[in-house]
Amino acid sequence: MDYVIGERIKQERLNKGLTQEVLAEKANISASFLGQIERGERKLSLETLIHIAEVLNASLDYLVKDYTPSENPELDELIYILRGHSREEVRMVIDIAKIIFRYSEIK
């Protein structure tokens, strides 16, 4: 489980274009500790996990829950794009998608 969390933290860090040093500084931990977390060598406290998630703007759900890709790569891509966005932003995308689908049914 720690390895999965570490891998997801690393992936989110890279997606955001952050170095280990920058993320560690913003999360109030050392870069070496962050590296150990990312490699699954060290456990982290809930408080540290929350700090890292806040800096990455990633949900705790995503960082700790298993996610099994679907057999639909387009759906996986959409999930990937929406990950880390606020509930309001995700809701806005859903509302826009509904409008688009409604419009396409009218034609």
Secondary structure, 3 states (H helix, E strand, C coil): CHHHHHHHHHHHHHHCCCCHHHHHHHCCCCHHHHHHHHCCCCCCCHHHHHHHHHHHCCCHHHHHCCCCCCCCHHHHHHHHHHCCCCHHHHHHHHHHHHHHHHHHHHC
